[in-house]
Amino acid sequence: MKVFKFGGASVKNPEGIKNLLSLVRKSNDERLIVVVSAMGKTTNALEVIIDYYFQNKSKPDRLILELYQYHKEILDELFEDNHEIFNIIKLYFEKLSHFFITSKSPSHSFVYDQVVAFGELISTSIINSFLNNNSIESTWLDARNCIKTDSNYRGGNVIWDQTQKNIVSLTKNGNVIVTQGFIGSDKNNFNTTLGREGSDYSAAIFAYSLNCDSLTIWKDVPGVLNGDPKVFDNTKLLEQISYSEAIELAFYGASVIHPKTLQPLQKKEIPLFVKSFYNPESKGTKISRGVDLFPMTPCFINKEKLILIKLSSIDFSFIVENHISEIFKSLHEFKMKVDVIQNSAISFSVCVFDKYNKIEELSKKMEKKFKLDITRDVSLFTIRHFDENSIKKISKGRTLLLEQRTEKISQLIFSN
């Protein structure tokens, strides 16, 4: 058995869905779990609908209609007018609209999970019908009956024993099973979502629970690259990566695979392939245990709009454990995401991402005990497996504020 995962970009239009059919057809000699995200920007559209509901305290009819029309246009191209899928999708949108009439919950996170789940339920219903309509006997499976979580809405924690039992029991029949990424349910059967990169994680949960031979994530890129092609020139395809290497790259901010997706696969040594749905015959990237990075090449990661804070003791005393402890306590209090730290005898530098715009509050607290030097809007470049040429390439034309090196990692902070 294998797992295929398709993201929203790969099923955003009829051509993408036809491509999915082609990929499934090529694997029809094996049992296959097909995990699918919401189509295109549907999740974003549902988030806008939720925000409208909370801001206006009224039902977002126009926005719901626009989203329905997007899916209706896809249906019109894929199915005959009298196909039952039209009524199925219409009913989903009626349920979505009705939710905003009956919901009394003031919790944004709860409402979010009840609403965004419609995206995956709709996309998988369309794809399952399309597969069956094209001579592939597929079975639609509700992932909410499989993946059980706690009630931490927008970031449900998987209850593994129960989830594994459910998945094994509910996937016994059917050669091709179509199910949803990103969603699960709690003990009260309310919808939950799995947080960042939740659809990839869902696919890994199914692969782990069923001891699958492999998981393939189909994307709109050739595989995992050694840098974001929107930022870096002449990027290279990484043909193979170890689990630990992928986790390291993700830790520093690379758009690789989220560590929570890799962890269950690593436990059972299930290989993960990242491949292009535009060019399915190409190699792509294989992530597995104990393999060297190939090709061995510097990997580039870029983060923008960070803040560099340099703290020094007012009385020129050493920055020691009690000072560092206090600094980190304050960074945690004001929810600063720390990317780089560096300290000397009388100073401590930290590069942070101020997601919640708390820098002024942090400064007021810290300046009572430290002298502060704050540089806003800095860029952080991390190079894994660096060499001098890669550092020169990144540094050219930029003003360096701080550099830190270990055996494999070079981190450079530049002013903008």
C-alpha positions as CSV (number, residue, x, y, z in Angstrom):
1,M,0.0,0.0,0.0
2,K,1.1,3.5,-0.8
3,V,-0.1,7.0,0.1
4,F,-0.4,9.9,-2.4
5,K,-0.9,13.4,-1.1
6,F,-2.1,16.2,-3.3
7,G,-2.0,19.8,-2.2
8,G,-4.5,22.5,-3.1
9,A,-2.3,23.8,-6.0
10,S,-2.3,20.4,-7.7
11,V,-6.2,20.2,-7.7
12,K,-7.0,23.9,-8.2
13,N,-8.6,23.4,-11.7
14,P,-10.0,20.6,-13.9
15,E,-6.6,20.0,-15.5
16,G,-5.1,19.3,-12.2
17,I,-7.8,16.9,-11.3
18,K,-7.4,15.1,-14.6
19,N,-3.7,14.9,-13.9
20,L,-4.5,13.3,-10.5
21,L,-6.6,10.7,-12.3
22,S,-3.6,9.9,-14.6
23,L,-1.3,9.4,-11.6
24,V,-3.8,7.2,-9.7
25,R,-4.4,5.2,-12.9
26,K,-0.6,4.5,-13.2
27,S,-0.6,3.1,-9.6
28,N,-3.8,1.1,-9.9
29,D,-2.1,-2.2,-9.5
30,E,-1.4,-1.3,-5.8
31,R,-3.7,-0.3,-2.9
32,L,-3.6,3.4,-2.7
33,I,-4.6,6.0,-0.1
34,V,-5.2,9.4,-1.8
35,V,-5.1,12.3,0.7
36,V,-6.3,15.6,-0.8
37,S,-6.3,19.2,0.4
38,A,-9.0,21.8,-0.3
39,M,-8.9,23.0,-3.9
40,G,-6.7,26.0,-4.8
41,K,-7.2,28.9,-2.4
42,T,-10.3,27.5,-0.8
43,T,-9.0,27.5,2.7
44,N,-8.0,31.2,2.3
45,A,-11.5,32.0,1.1
46,L,-13.0,30.2,4.0
47,E,-10.8,32.2,6.4
48,V,-12.1,35.4,4.8
49,I,-15.6,34.1,5.3
50,I,-14.9,33.4,9.0
51,D,-13.4,36.9,9.5
52,Y,-16.4,38.5,7.9
53,Y,-18.7,36.5,10.2
54,F,-16.9,37.7,13.3
55,Q,-16.5,41.3,12.2
56,N,-20.1,41.8,10.9
57,K,-22.0,39.4,13.0
58,S,-24.0,38.3,9.9
59,K,-24.0,35.5,7.4
60,P,-21.5,35.9,4.6
61,D,-23.8,34.9,1.8
62,R,-22.0,36.7,-1.0
63,L,-18.6,35.2,-0.1
64,I,-20.1,31.7,0.2
65,L,-21.8,32.1,-3.2
66,E,-18.4,33.1,-4.8
67,L,-16.8,30.0,-3.4
68,Y,-19.6,27.8,-4.6
69,Q,-19.3,29.3,-8.1
70,Y,-15.6,28.4,-8.2
71,H,-16.4,24.8,-7.5
72,K,-19.4,24.8,-9.7
73,E,-17.2,25.8,-12.7
74,I,-14.9,22.9,-12.0
75,L,-17.9,20.5,-11.8
76,D,-19.3,21.8,-15.1
77,E,-16.1,20.9,-16.9
78,L,-15.7,17.5,-15.3
79,F,-19.2,16.0,-15.2
80,E,-22.4,15.7,-17.1
81,D,-25.2,18.1,-16.0
82,N,-27.3,15.4,-14.3
83,H,-24.5,13.8,-12.2
84,E,-25.3,13.4,-8.5
85,I,-22.1,15.2,-7.5
86,F,-23.8,18.6,-8.2
87,N,-26.4,17.9,-5.5
88,I,-23.7,16.6,-3.1
89,I,-21.6,19.8,-3.4
90,K,-24.7,22.1,-3.3
91,L,-25.7,20.4,0.0
92,Y,-22.2,21.0,1.5
93,F,-22.6,24.7,0.7
94,E,-26.1,24.8,2.2
95,K,-24.7,23.2,5.4
96,L,-21.9,25.8,5.4
97,S,-24.4,28.6,5.1
98,H,-26.7,27.1,7.8
99,F,-23.7,26.8,10.2
100,F,-23.5,30.6,10.4
101,I,-27.2,30.8,11.3
102,T,-27.1,28.3,14.1
103,S,-23.6,28.8,15.6
104,K,-23.5,30.5,18.9
105,S,-19.8,29.9,19.7
106,P,-17.7,33.0,20.5
107,S,-14.5,31.0,19.9
108,H,-12.8,31.9,16.7
109,S,-10.6,28.7,16.8
110,F,-13.7,26.5,17.2
111,V,-15.6,28.2,14.4
112,Y,-12.5,28.0,12.2
113,D,-12.2,24.3,12.5
114,Q,-15.9,23.7,11.9
115,V,-15.8,25.9,8.8
116,V,-12.5,25.2,7.0
117,A,-13.1,21.4,7.1
118,F,-15.7,22.0,4.3
119,G,-12.8,22.7,1.9
120,E,-11.4,19.2,2.2
121,L,-14.8,17.5,2.3
122,I,-15.8,19.2,-0.9
123,S,-12.6,18.6,-2.8
124,T,-12.4,14.9,-1.9
125,S,-16.1,14.4,-2.8
126,I,-15.5,15.8,-6.3
127,I,-12.3,13.8,-6.8
128,N,-13.8,10.5,-5.6
129,S,-16.7,11.0,-8.0
130,F,-14.4,11.9,-10.8
131,L,-12.3,8.8,-10.3
132,N,-15.4,6.5,-10.2
133,N,-16.7,8.3,-13.3
134,N,-13.5,7.3,-15.1
135,S,-13.4,3.6,-14.3
136,I,-11.4,3.7,-11.1
137,E,-13.3,2.1,-8.2
138,S,-12.5,4.4,-5.3
139,T,-14.0,4.7,-1.9
140,W,-14.6,8.1,-0.1
141,L,-13.5,8.0,3.5
142,D,-14.2,10.7,6.1
143,A,-10.9,11.4,7.8
144,R,-12.8,12.7,10.9
145,N,-13.8,9.2,11.6
146,C,-10.2,8.1,11.5
147,I,-8.0,10.8,13.0
148,K,-9.0,11.5,16.6
149,T,-7.5,14.4,18.4
150,D,-7.9,16.4,21.6
151,S,-10.0,19.6,21.6
152,N,-7.1,21.9,20.9
153,Y,-8.8,23.6,17.9
154,R,-6.5,24.8,15.1
155,G,-3.8,22.5,16.4
156,G,-5.3,19.2,17.4
157,N,-2.9,16.7,19.1
158,V,-3.4,13.2,17.6
159,I,-4.6,10.4,19.9
160,W,-2.5,7.8,18.3
161,D,-3.8,4.5,19.6
162,Q,-7.4,5.3,18.8
163,T,-6.4,6.9,15.4
164,Q,-4.4,3.8,14.3
165,K,-7.2,1.4,15.2
166,N,-9.7,3.5,13.3
167,I,-7.6,3.8,10.2
168,V,-6.8,0.0,10.1
169,S,-10.5,-0.8,10.6
170,L,-11.9,1.7,8.1
171,T,-9.4,1.0,5.2
172,K,-9.9,-2.7,5.0
173,N,-12.0,-2.5,1.9
174,G,-11.3,-0.7,-1.4
175,N,-8.3,-0.6,-3.7
176,V,-8.3,3.2,-3.9
177,I,-9.4,5.2,-0.9
178,V,-9.9,9.0,-1.2
179,T,-9.7,11.0,2.1
180,Q,-9.0,14.4,3.4
181,G,-5.9,16.0,4.7
182,F,-5.7,18.5,7.6
183,I,-8.9,17.5,9.5
184,G,-9.9,15.2,12.3
185,S,-12.4,15.2,15.2
186,D,-12.4,15.3,19.0
187,K,-14.3,13.0,21.4
188,N,-17.5,15.1,20.9
189,N,-17.1,14.6,17.1
190,F,-16.5,18.3,16.5
191,N,-14.1,19.1,13.7
192,T,-10.5,19.7,14.5
193,T,-7.6,20.7,12.3
194,L,-4.0,19.6,12.6
195,G,-2.2,23.0,12.3
196,R,0.6,24.0,10.0
197,E,1.3,21.6,7.1
198,G,-1.7,19.6,8.4
199,S,-2.4,17.8,5.1
200,D,1.1,16.4,4.8
201,Y,0.8,15.3,8.4
202,S,-2.5,13.5,7.7
203,A,-0.8,11.6,4.9
204,A,2.0,10.6,7.3
205,I,-0.5,9.4,9.9
206,F,-2.2,7.2,7.3
207,A,1.2,5.9,6.1
208,Y,2.4,5.1,9.6
209,S,-0.9,3.5,10.7
210,L,-1.0,1.2,7.7
211,N,2.8,0.4,7.5
212,C,2.8,1.7,3.9
213,D,5.6,1.2,1.5
214,S,6.0,4.9,0.8
215,L,4.4,8.3,0.9
216,T,4.5,10.6,-2.1
217,I,3.7,14.3,-1.9
218,W,2.8,15.8,-5.3
219,K,3.8,19.4,-5.6
220,D,4.1,22.2,-8.2
221,V,7.9,22.1,-7.9
222,P,10.4,19.4,-9.1
223,G,11.1,18.3,-5.5
224,V,13.1,19.7,-2.6
225,L,15.5,22.4,-3.9
226,N,18.6,23.8,-2.2
227,G,17.0,27.2,-2.0
228,D,13.8,29.1,-2.8
229,P,14.0,29.8,-6.5
230,K,12.1,33.1,-5.9
231,V,15.1,34.3,-3.8
232,F,18.1,32.4,-5.0
233,D,19.5,32.0,-8.5
234,N,20.5,28.6,-10.0
235,T,18.9,26.4,-7.4
236,K,19.5,22.7,-7.5
237,L,17.3,19.7,-7.0
238,L,18.2,17.6,-3.9
239,E,17.7,14.1,-5.1
240,Q,18.1,12.5,-1.7
241,I,18.0,13.7,1.9
242,S,18.0,12.0,5.2
243,Y,15.1,12.5,7.7
244,S,17.5,14.3,10.1
245,E,18.8,16.6,7.3
246,A,15.3,17.5,6.3
247,I,14.4,18.3,9.9
248,E,17.5,20.5,10.2
249,L,16.6,22.4,7.1
250,A,13.0,22.9,8.3
251,F,14.3,24.0,11.7
252,Y,16.2,26.9,10.1
253,G,13.1,27.9,8.0
254,A,13.4,26.0,4.7
255,S,10.2,25.2,2.9
256,V,11.0,21.4,3.0
257,I,8.7,19.1,4.9
258,H,7.5,20.0,8.4
259,P,9.2,17.9,11.2
260,K,5.9,16.6,12.5
261,T,5.2,15.0,9.1
262,L,8.7,13.3,9.1
263,Q,8.6,12.0,12.7
264,P,6.0,9.2,12.2
265,L,7.6,8.2,8.9
266,Q,11.0,8.1,10.5
267,K,9.8,5.8,13.3
268,K,8.9,3.1,10.7
269,E,11.5,4.1,8.1
270,I,8.8,4.8,5.5
271,P,10.4,6.7,2.6
272,L,8.9,10.0,1.6
273,F,9.0,11.2,-2.1
274,V,8.5,14.8,-3.1
275,K,7.6,14.9,-6.8
276,S,6.3,17.2,-9.5
277,F,2.7,16.6,-10.6
278,Y,3.7,18.6,-13.8
279,N,6.5,16.1,-14.6
280,P,5.7,12.9,-12.7
281,E,8.4,10.9,-14.5
282,S,11.2,13.0,-13.1
283,K,13.2,11.8,-10.2
284,G,12.0,14.3,-7.5
285,T,13.4,14.0,-4.0
286,K,13.6,10.9,-1.8
287,I,13.7,11.4,2.0
288,S,14.7,8.4,4.0
289,R,16.9,7.1,6.8
290,G,20.7,7.3,6.8
291,V,21.4,8.6,3.4
292,D,23.9,11.4,2.6
293,L,22.7,14.6,1.0
294,F,22.9,14.3,-2.8
295,P,24.2,16.3,-4.4
296,M,26.3,17.6,-1.6
297,T,25.8,21.3,-2.1
298,P,25.2,24.4,0.1
299,C,21.5,24.8,1.0
300,F,20.2,28.4,1.3
301,I,17.5,29.7,3.6
302,N,16.3,33.3,3.8
303,K,14.1,35.1,6.4
304,E,13.1,38.7,6.1
305,K,11.8,41.5,8.3
306,L,13.5,40.3,11.5
307,I,14.8,42.4,14.4
308,L,18.3,42.3,15.7
309,I,18.6,43.2,19.4
310,K,21.9,43.8,21.1
311,L,21.8,44.0,24.9
312,S,24.7,45.0,27.1
313,S,25.0,45.4,30.8
314,I,24.6,49.0,32.0
315,D,27.4,48.6,34.6
316,F,29.7,46.7,32.3
317,S,29.3,43.5,34.3
318,F,29.5,40.1,32.6
319,I,26.4,38.8,30.9
320,V,26.1,35.5,32.8
321,E,23.4,32.8,33.5
322,N,21.0,35.0,35.5
323,H,21.0,37.7,32.9
324,I,20.5,35.2,30.0
325,S,17.7,33.5,31.9
326,E,16.0,36.8,32.4
327,I,16.4,37.7,28.7
328,F,14.9,34.5,27.5
329,K,12.0,34.7,30.0
330,S,11.1,38.1,28.6
331,L,11.5,36.9,25.0
332,H,9.0,34.1,25.8
333,E,6.7,36.5,27.6
334,F,6.4,38.7,24.5
335,K,6.2,35.8,22.1
336,M,9.4,36.6,20.2
337,K,10.5,33.8,17.8
338,V,14.3,33.5,18.3
339,D,16.4,32.7,15.2
340,V,20.0,33.5,16.2
341,I,21.7,34.2,19.5
342,Q,25.3,35.3,20.2
343,N,26.9,36.4,23.4
344,S,30.3,37.8,24.5
345,A,31.5,38.8,28.0
346,I,29.4,42.0,28.3
347,S,26.9,41.8,25.5
348,F,24.1,39.5,24.2
349,S,22.7,39.6,20.6
350,V,19.5,38.0,19.5
351,C,17.7,38.0,16.2
352,V,14.0,37.6,16.5
353,F,10.7,37.6,14.5
354,D,8.2,39.9,16.2
355,K,5.0,38.2,15.0
356,Y,2.7,40.0,17.5
357,N,4.3,43.5,17.3
358,K,5.5,43.4,20.9
359,I,9.0,44.9,20.4
360,E,8.1,48.2,22.1
361,E,6.7,46.4,25.2
362,L,9.8,44.2,25.3
363,S,12.1,47.2,24.9
364,K,10.5,49.1,27.8
365,K,10.9,46.1,30.1
366,M,14.5,45.3,29.1
367,E,15.9,48.8,29.1
368,K,15.5,49.0,32.8
369,K,18.4,46.6,33.2
370,F,20.2,46.6,29.9
371,K,21.5,49.0,27.3
372,L,19.6,48.2,24.1
373,D,20.6,48.6,20.5
374,I,17.8,47.6,18.2
375,T,18.0,47.2,14.4
376,R,14.8,46.6,12.6
377,D,14.0,45.0,9.2
378,V,17.1,42.9,9.0
379,S,17.6,39.8,6.7
380,L,18.9,36.4,8.0
381,F,20.6,34.1,5.5
382,T,21.3,30.6,6.8
383,I,23.6,28.4,4.7
384,R,23.8,24.7,5.5
385,H,26.9,22.9,4.2
386,F,28.5,26.3,3.5
387,D,31.7,27.0,1.8
388,E,33.5,30.3,1.2
389,N,32.1,30.8,-2.2
390,S,28.5,30.5,-0.9
391,I,29.2,33.0,1.8
392,K,30.7,35.4,-0.8
393,K,27.7,34.9,-3.0
394,I,25.3,35.9,-0.3
395,S,27.4,38.7,1.2
396,K,28.0,40.6,-2.1
397,G,26.6,44.1,-1.9
398,R,25.2,43.7,1.6
399,T,26.1,45.2,5.0
400,L,26.9,42.5,7.5
401,L,25.7,43.0,11.0
402,L,26.4,39.6,12.6
403,E,27.9,36.3,11.5
404,Q,27.8,33.0,13.3
405,R,29.4,29.7,12.2
406,T,29.3,26.1,13.3
407,E,30.8,23.1,11.5
408,K,27.9,22.9,9.0
409,I,25.9,26.1,9.4
410,S,26.7,29.7,8.6
411,Q,24.2,32.4,9.6
412,L,24.6,35.9,8.4
413,I,22.5,38.9,9.4
414,F,22.4,41.9,7.0
415,S,20.8,45.3,7.2
416,N,18.3,46.3,4.5
